[in-house]
Amino acid sequence: MSDVFAYLILAIGIVGFYFIFRVLRQFDPRGSEDEARAFFDEHGHWPDQTPEEAEEERRRLASVYSLAEPDDDGYV
């Protein structure tokens, strides 16, 4: 009788490992990030942002960070 339980536990373990292996193989944590970057490159804002929100963020960042202009010698 204990052999039956041992085989049952072994079978459940094998199926469990197989299921975990398949799920982890299909999981791509960077896939959605790459899609979001492609969207940004095409549209100029992130997928969860409206164009108005993106423009406001650009204005806010432009007021904080300024681009340095090089002098006559080419130094910034």
C-alpha positions as a Python dict, from the first residue, in 0.01 Angstrom:
ca = {
    (1, 'M'): (0, 0, 0),
    (2, 'S'): (282, 245, 78),
    (3, 'D'): (429, 176, -267),
    (4, 'V'): (109, 304, -427),
    (5, 'F'): (133, 629, -233),
    (6, 'A'): (501, 664, -322),
    (7, 'Y'): (423, 624, -694),
    (8, 'L'): (132, 866, -664),
    (9, 'I'): (351, 1128, -496),
    (10, 'L'): (621, 1071, -758),
    (11, 'A'): (369, 1119, -1040),
    (12, 'I'): (231, 1436, -880),
    (13, 'G'): (584, 1569, -837),
    (14, 'I'): (678, 1501, -1198),
    (15, 'V'): (361, 1665, -1328),
    (16, 'G'): (419, 1961, -1095),
    (17, 'F'): (777, 2011, -1210),
    (18, 'Y'): (667, 1981, -1572),
    (19, 'F'): (397, 2245, -1520),
    (20, 'I'): (636, 2483, -1341),
    (21, 'F'): (899, 2433, -1612),
    (22, 'R'): (647, 2513, -1888),
    (23, 'V'): (518, 2824, -1713),
    (24, 'L'): (867, 2957, -1644),
    (25, 'R'): (976, 2892, -2001),
    (26, 'Q'): (694, 3104, -2138),
    (27, 'F'): (748, 3387, -1889),
    (28, 'D'): (938, 3680, -2042),
    (29, 'P'): (979, 3968, -1799),
    (30, 'R'): (1132, 4197, -2062),
    (31, 'G'): (874, 4134, -2333),
    (32, 'S'): (629, 4398, -2218),
    (33, 'E'): (914, 4644, -2156),
    (34, 'D'): (1037, 4601, -2514),
    (35, 'E'): (684, 4652, -2646),
    (36, 'A'): (646, 4969, -2438),
    (37, 'R'): (978, 5105, -2569),
    (38, 'A'): (871, 5035, -2928),
    (39, 'F'): (544, 5218, -2859),
    (40, 'F'): (739, 5513, -2714),
    (41, 'D'): (968, 5526, -3018),
    (42, 'E'): (669, 5531, -3251),
    (43, 'H'): (432, 5764, -3061),
    (44, 'G'): (657, 5977, -2839),
    (45, 'H'): (486, 5882, -2512),
    (46, 'W'): (446, 5572, -2295),
    (47, 'P'): (145, 5343, -2344),
    (48, 'D'): (-7, 5440, -2008),
    (49, 'Q'): (32, 5815, -2080),
    (50, 'T'): (-183, 6046, -2284),
    (51, 'P'): (-3, 6278, -2527),
    (52, 'E'): (-104, 6572, -2304),
    (53, 'E'): (54, 6410, -1997),
    (54, 'A'): (372, 6341, -2193),
    (55, 'E'): (392, 6703, -2308),
    (56, 'E'): (340, 6828, -1952),
    (57, 'E'): (617, 6598, -1830),
    (58, 'R'): (850, 6727, -2103),
    (59, 'R'): (776, 7087, -2002),
    (60, 'R'): (833, 7009, -1634),
    (61, 'L'): (1163, 6834, -1706),
    (62, 'A'): (1277, 7112, -1940),
    (63, 'S'): (1227, 7365, -1660),
    (64, 'V'): (1445, 7159, -1425),
    (65, 'Y'): (1712, 7039, -1668),
    (66, 'S'): (1864, 7267, -1925),
    (67, 'L'): (2077, 7169, -2219),
    (68, 'A'): (2426, 7310, -2202),
    (69, 'E'): (2550, 7492, -2509),
    (70, 'P'): (2916, 7455, -2606),
    (71, 'D'): (3134, 7764, -2600),
    (72, 'D'): (3357, 7878, -2888),
    (73, 'D'): (3619, 7618, -2798),
    (74, 'G'): (3362, 7337, -2800),
    (75, 'Y'): (3358, 7288, -2424),
    (76, 'V'): (3035, 7249, -2238),
}
